[in-house]
Amino acid sequence: MVGNYIGVAENAASMPNLSLSSAANSNRIKINGVVRDATGQPLIGVSIKVKGTQAGASTNTNGQFVIDANIGDVLVVSYLGYITKQVTITTPAALNILLDEDSKLLSEVVVTALGIKKERKALGYSVTEVKGDELTQARENNVINSLVGKVAGLNVNSIAGGVGASSNVIIRGISSISQTNQPLYVVNGIPMENRGNSAPGDQYDNVPDLGDAIGNINPDDIETISVLKGAAASALYGSRGKAGVILITTKSGKGNSIEFNSNYVLEKVIDQTDWQYVYGNGANGVKPADAAGAFQTGQSSWGARLDGSSVVQFDGVSRPYTAQKNNIENFFRTGATATNTLAFNKSFDGGSIRFSASDLTSKAVTPGSGLNRQSFNLNGNYNINKHLTVDARANYILEQAKNRPFLSDGAGNSSYNVTLLPTSLDVMTLKQTTKADGSEYGYSANTFATNPWFAANKFINNTKRERLISSISLRYNFDNGAFIQARAGRDAYNDRYTSVVPTGTAYRLLGSMSEATTKFSDINTDVLFGKSFKVDDFTITPNIGGSYRRTKSEMFTLAGNDFSIPYQYVITNANLQNAPVYRPSESEVASVYGTLDLSYKNYLYLSGSLRNDWFSTLATPGKNNKLNVIYPSVNGSFVFSEILKKDWLNFGKIRAGFAQVGQATDPYQTQLAYGFNSAVLNGRPLGLISNFFVPNESLVASVASEFEIGTEIRLLGSRLNFDVTWYNKKSKDEIVRAPASVTSGYGGAILNIGELRNRGVEALITGIPVQTKNFRWTTSVNGSINDNKVISLSPGQTSLPGATSRTGNAFTQQIVGLPFGQIMAFDYKRDANGNIELESNGIPKQGLLRPYGSAYAKYVAGWNNEFSYKGINFSFMIDSKFGGKIYSATESYAYTLGLHKGTLEKREELGAAAANYYGTMAGNVSGIFVQSADFIKFRQVMLGYTFPGKMFNNVINGATLSFVGRNLFYISRKTTNIDPESDYSNNAKGLELGGVPASRTYGLNLSVKF
């Protein structure tokens, strides 16, 4: 008897062979079956083998298989990321096999370029994957900020623009001199545009940050984020992979379940100012004698010593002459953000679907400012037949931002003006906001010193966005193992930006407004064909494909001044209307590419790729320009742990890769482009040249070549792991907007000049110091060192201008031989002995303009810790940056206005001349305001408990309630009076002024699964 079968014969010799080891039996039968995961979803490509034989099969797109076997045979069922299962055949009936996920093995599979999943051991380059759950514990409104401190080689910095502001993301250092340094974002295999909306970095910047595209993504919908750091990893994206690639995979339907996530956090600003509170409002060391005098010196803290006496202020009311130390705390309110997401998952025979709806409501810390976002995400996949699978996804986003704060310059900037109020003026005195006639309730003769309450509550800087990110993918699997895949995706949004300087504003009494409407669409299509071949111990997998991208945008702007009817903020009410501005843009890129993957047994892997991009933006009529660039790559890995068998060595590999990537240019840079002027002649509009820069008809795409080598080692039962990478990246033919004479009528010229080099080391060390039945402590340290250098510019050129501070005496520049983004400021003038030279009145003389260091940190690190005990989870993260510099215009103005403690030193000695002394010194020697931006920050903490389903009679599968905190405090920092991460623009890195103060958040997060 074997299994449920009994053999009957006259004697033993005639007994049929029913042995469990029945491979010798030639009377095999066909065994049918289906393999599914724990949610009931069919698994495609599962390996089915008869144990002890060469017989095998694999599942089709419906998870079905057919194999020849005997009763009593053992089937070995294996699939990447799942626990291998052995099934004994006891009857001819169809088998229904369920495989459980192997959490350990799943971590060995990562998403790579073009959305292809590969085993980590096969990769010849560095890739870091972050699970979606890590992004929702202590979340940020811009999901990309949640990657701070989690990925070696990734430098993330949020702009100080308040809720909904942009983020600056740099991978392996600056990769371009004048073009974008932001990575390419790819959502479900489809590239997504992430145009920045920061201030341009000019001296008189006075605009809000309008956010970026990546900030629209709901973290609750994200399954994983993969960071492709180097050229070898991003080469298949060609001209878009120069700055690295961040792949986002959204969640798909799993099983039949409902998920609810709710997050509520409070937000408080951190007052980092430490002004002098010895002297108060006034001038020449004297208190204001009357309202007119107080108004005339409204911003000045050059008055007498604070003594508590009754002193008249700007409004004619006498108040105690005392220090007002809580102006920032009293002005900024407690912010609150509530995020709620409800998701439905449904699996059915041959497919699944997931729908989620999310609402974010954020009351910002700046009065009158806030953000609302509604997201709807629909993902579905279906196996049409045994060969054809379809996957469709759509993400619809509505976003409304109210009164985004002005940054940098003081006009209409509430943050600037409340920070620099005189030491004896209480901000609550200004809360009246308007006079009886509706005009600004001003406190200073400087009309640009806007009442912060008026700026916050009367100015309008509103944005609205309607966005749809959609994609569809079709994959056909042939019976011989080949496949063909076709995808199409579209990212489209409509933006509306309304900016109003209200009626009654001191510096523009009749008001003004502008309305900008932007329509954008980015269409990407691609096709890929491939097949794996097995030749003895070799596996050969060639792929060939192509893609096409078309990007279109148009912006229409209307602006006008002087409202005919006060307080009616519609553009047709503006008495003096500017000429309409229309800016269209369109570009195309066509590409073909191929890959070849080779593997030998389980320890040698070699991959190569070649991509050819053709750019419409490089075309010039009448010239036979080279429109294409070829991007090659090769990488390999050697898994030496498959040969070196040691008990203490669980895994070890050496990897290396080389590749070239690049960057093309914006449209209309190779020839003159024309538009229409507002002026008319004989009733017809005049034309104009719309180029801001002199075009270059011989422009070529920039190219970056990178080599990297690294190793991954796991020791002691994978309780101690190392991942280390060294890279060397060189960029040439940089497309630069070089300066030109103002007499040319252009802002500069487009040139192919300049070379950059980035060289560095990345490391990730992970350990499990303690692991028992109920308790586990996991700790990881990641860090990177980036050595960046500008190798050359154009022949004979040693520097290239960048951004300019509002103070006009500090800048950023690119200096040959130094790291990118040098902070330039004026030093003291010194004699031959190094002594500071003084004017006749004793004021230090202005010395040379010199570099003080790069705005970009050279060293970036993060330390993550997770503790779990039964249902209790506790985690915290500390991150740090070292080597960067920041110029504080706030400190410069604090010197000029008498707020800074540094102005106390000679105040008594100089008397009435003190204001002129320190104000002139601030203008002469701006270098004293360049500070180290080094810091160590306690970034995040989370304490939670997971309630088991049995506590709720299994009505729900489980619930997790967590206390969360984010951006809590600095363990150390070098800056004074400002936050070290207070840049006001991605285009002015290292320059600070008038940003929304840093804040900490804390609250609760609830996750429930039904």
Buried (B, 14 or more C-beta within 10 A) or exposed (E): EBEEEEEEEEEEEEEEBBEEBBBEBEEBEEBEBBBBBEBBBBBBBBBBBBBEBEBEBBBBBBBBBEBEBBBBBBBBBBBBBBBEBEBEBEEEEEBEBBBEBBEEBEEBEBBBBBBBEBBBBBBBBBBBBBEBBBBBBBBBBBBBBBBBBBBBBBBBBBBBBBBBBBBBBBBBBBBBBBBBBBBBBBBBBBBBBBBBBBBEBBBEBBBBBBBBBBBBBBBBBBBBBBBBBBBBBBBBBBBBBBBBBBBBBBBBBBBBBBBBBBBBBBBBBBBBBEBBBBBBBBBBBEBBEEBEBBBBBBBBBBBBEBEEEEBBBBBEEEBBBBBBBEBBEBBBBEBBBBBBBBBBBBBEEBBBBBBBBBBBBBBBBBBBBBBBBBBBBBBBBBBEEBBEBBBBBBBBBBBBBBBBBBBBBBBBBBBBBBBBBBBBBBBEBBBEBBEEEEBBBBBBBBBBBBBBBBBBBBBBBBBBBBBBBBBBBBBBBEEEBEBBBBBBBBBBBBBBBBBBBBBBBBBBBBBBBBBBBBBBBBBBBBBBBBBBEEEEEEBEBBBBBBBBBBBBBBBBBBBBBBBEEBEEBEBEBBEEBBEEBEBBBBBBBBBBBBBBBBBEEEBBBBBBBBBBBBBBBBBBEEEEBEBBBEBBBBBBBBBBBBEEEEEEBBBBBBBBBBBBBBBBBEBBBBBEBEBBEEEEEEEEEEEEEBBEBBBBBEBBBBBBBBBBBBBBBBBEEEBBBBBBBBBBBBBBBBBBBBBBEEEEEBEBBBBBBBBBBBBBBBBBBBBBEEEEEEEBBBBBBBBBBBBBBBBBBEEEBBBBBBBBBBBEBBBBBBBBEBBBBBBBBBBBBBEEEEEEEEBEEEBBBBBEBEBBBBBBBBBBBBBBBBBBEEBEBBBBBBBBBBBBBBBBBBBBBBBBBBBBBBBBEBBEEBEEBBBBBBBBBBBBBBBBBBBBBBBBBBBBBBBBBBBEBEEBEEEBBBBBBBBBBBBBEBEEBBBBBBBBBBBBBBBBBBBBBBBBBBBBBBBBBBBBBB
